[in-house]
Amino acid sequence: MSTSVEEKSQPSSDTSTSTSTSARTLALPEDASVDGHRIDALLGWSHRFEAGMAALALGWMVVAVWRFRGSKRAASDGGTKRSRAWVLGLALSTFLVVDGALLVGSEGYLRDVLWNLDVPAKDPRTVRIEINAHQWSWEARYAGEDGRFNTPDDVVTWNDLRVPAGVPVWVQLVSTDVVHGFSLPNFRVKLDAIPGRVNQTWFRAAREGAWEVACYQHCGTSHYRMRGELRALSAEAYAAWLREAGRQAVQAYDVDDSAAHWGWEWKAP
């Protein structure tokens, strides 16, 4: 087990400016993930198709209002069997095209990326992180140079995730109290933290930078405070940080600090 290495640096001014700018637009958050473009493309296709359908329906209504503007009010008779069948067929076709495309696209992303844990499992560069969510912070544990969790050189941070850019990051997540929602909006990652259960996901940072770690489940009165920062570093900078943090963890290790001994044996997929 280990002691905490608490380095709660403030986000850079560039990150703050980017976040502020994004909040004033209708665009999705900046995509900082290697694989996030697939989600964005799926959403973009869906929105364009829905906009086209809305424009078609609105145009149809305008034409109908203009064409029949002088007609007498007619009592509704529910239409003929043919008209009802035509409307039902149109509605079902629209549903199948839109929702069917979303289903197929989402299933492909789940199969190829989100649920494909063979990618991080087979990559020797993969960084493994255990995250303990609790009211109201994210506590992260890294295995030290020995590569094993629950040893004296484990590095533990609060609301501060650091990862190397371009490398698979494999996250296993638990909660000690209520259901929390681990969210990396810029990486298109959302995962529930559930008491008594280890959930897992993975992602890859496309470049160096700093982005927000958020909680998307209302988890109590101070839910608004449950925020952290993820920093993607160069491989060299990350290795140097982990080495120094591990050295400090060994020096500060306290076998009697039971609160720090929450790690678990890594769960294979």
N, C-alpha and C positions, 0 to 999 in steps of 0.2 A: 504494500500500500504506500501511500505517499502523502506529502503535505502539499498545500496549494501554492502555486506560483501565480500570484495575482498581479496582472499587468493590465490595468483597465485604461488603456490609452484612448484618447478622444479620436473620433473619426477625422480624417484629413479634411481640409477645407474644400478640396476638389470633390470628395465624396458627398459632403454636406450640400454643395452647390448642385451636384447632379441629382440628389434626392429631392431638393427643393424644386428644381426644374421639372422633374418627373411628376411631382404632385400637382403641377399646374396644367398637365396635359391629359389627354385621353389614351395615350400610348401605354403599352405594357412597360413594366420596369425594364431597365437595361438588361440585356441577355449577356451574362458573363460565363455561361456554361458551354462546354464543347457540344453538348447534345440538345440544348434548349431550343435551337432553331426548329426542331421537329414539332414541338408543342406550338410555337409561334406560327408556323406555317399552317398547322391544322386549325388554329383559332382564326387566322386570317382568311383561309378559304371559307370557313363557316360564316364569318361575318359578311364577307362579300356576297355569298349566296343568299343569306338572309336579307341583306339590303336589296338585292335584286328582286326577291320575292315580295318584299314590302312595297317597293316601287311599283311592281306589276299590280299588286292588289289595290294600291291607292289609285293608280291610273284607271283601273277597271271601275272603281267606284265613281271617279270623276266623270268618266264617259257615260256610265249608267244614269247618274244624276242629271247630266246635261241632256241626254237623249230623251229621258222620260220626265223632264221637268214640268211639262204641261199635262201629263196624264192624270186621270182621276185616281183617287185613292182606291185601291183594290183590297178586298178582304183576303187574308192569308188562308190558303187551302193546303199548305204543306207541300205543294208541288206534286208533280207526277212521279211515278216510279222511276222513269228514265232520268228525270232531273235529279232526283235524290241519289240515284246510283252514280251519276256523273260527278256530283259534288263529293260524295264519299270517296270515289276513286281518285279524284284530284287531291283530296286531303291525305289519303293514304300514300299516294305517290310522293307527295312533298315530304311527308314524314319519313318514308323509306330512304329517299335520296339524302336528306339532311342528316337525320340521326344514323342512318346506315353508314354514311361516309365517316361521321364522327366515331362510330363504334369501330369500324375497320382501322381507321387511323390511330385511334387510342390503343387498340389491341396490339397493333404493330409496335408502337412506342413502348408499351409495357413489356412485350416479348423481347424486343431488341435491346432495350436500355434499362428501364426501371426495375424490372424483375430479373434481369439477366445478371445475376450475381457471379456468374462464371468470369465475367470481365475483371472485376477487382480481385477475385479469388486466384486467378491465374497470372496476374501481373505482379512481378516481384517488387515493383516500386510502390505498390498500394500502401496508403497510409490508413491505419485503422484507428478509429476514435470511439470510445464509449462515452455516451452523454447521459447524465443524470439530471432530469428535469424536476424542479421543485419550486414551490412558491417562494420567491419569484425570480428565478435565475436559471441559467444553463451552466452546469458543471461538467467539464470535459476532461477525460482521462486519456493520456497517450502512454503507450508502453515505451519504456526507455530503451537504451541501447541493447539491453538483453532481449528485446522483442517480446517480452511476456508481460501480461497484466498482473496487478496485485503483487508487485515487487517494490523494493525501496526506491528504485530509480524512476518510477512512474511520474509523469508530469501531469499535474492537475491545474486547470485554469478555470476562471469564472467569467462567463460572458465574453470569452476571448478565444475564438477558434483560429488556428493558423494552419495553413495547408500549403503544399507546393503546387505551383501552377502546372497544368498539363498532366497531372498524375491522378489516377483514381483515388477517391477518398471514400472509404467504407465506414458508414456510421451505424452503430448499434445503440438503441435508445430505450430508456426506461423512465418511469416516473416514481417518485417516492410518496406522492400524496394524491393528487387529482389528475384528470386527463389534461394534458397540455398538447399544444400543436407546434411541432418543430417546423419552421418555415424559413426557406431561403428563397425569397421572391426572385432574386436575380439569377437563380440556378434552376428555377421551375421545380423546386423540391418542397413537398409538404408531407409530414409524417406524424401520426399520433404517438404521443408518449403515454403509455397505459400502465398503471401500477400492476406489478406481477407478471408482466410480459415484455420480452425483448423484441422490438421491431427493428427493422434494418432497411437501409437504402444506400445509394452511392451516387456520386457526381464527380465531374471533372471541371476545374476552373480553366477557362480558356486563356486567361492572362493574369498578370499581377494586378492587385488592387484591393480595395476594402469595400465590403457590403454589409448590409444589415442581417442579423439573425432575429427573427420575430416569433411570437407565439400567436397562433391564429385561433386558439380556443379560449373562451373566457374562463379563466382559472381562479378567479377570486378578486378581492377588492383592489389589489395592486397589480392586476393583469397588465396595465399600461406600462409598468416598469420592467416587464420581462423582455428586455431587449439586449442583444449582444452584437458583436462585430466579428465577421469572418474576414481574415486577411490572407490573400494568396501571395505567396512569396516565391522568389527564385529557389531552385533546388538547393543552391549553396546557402542562401540566407536561412532557409527552413532548417537545414541540417545543423547549421551553427546555433540557431535558437534552441533546437531540441537538445543538442549536446550540453549547452550551458544550463538550460532549465533542468535537465536530468541531474547534472552535477549538484545544483542547488537543492534539488529534491532529496538526494542521498544525504546531504549534510543536515537537512532539517527534518529528516524522517523521525517520526515518533510512534513507536509501536503501540503506545497507549492511547493514541488519538483515534478512537473507534469511529468517529464521524467521517474520517478521511478514508476509511477502509470499505468503500461501497462498491468497488469494482467486481467484475465477474469474469469467469473463464470465457474466452472468446467463443461465440456460437458459430459453428460452421454452417453453411447453407444446406 
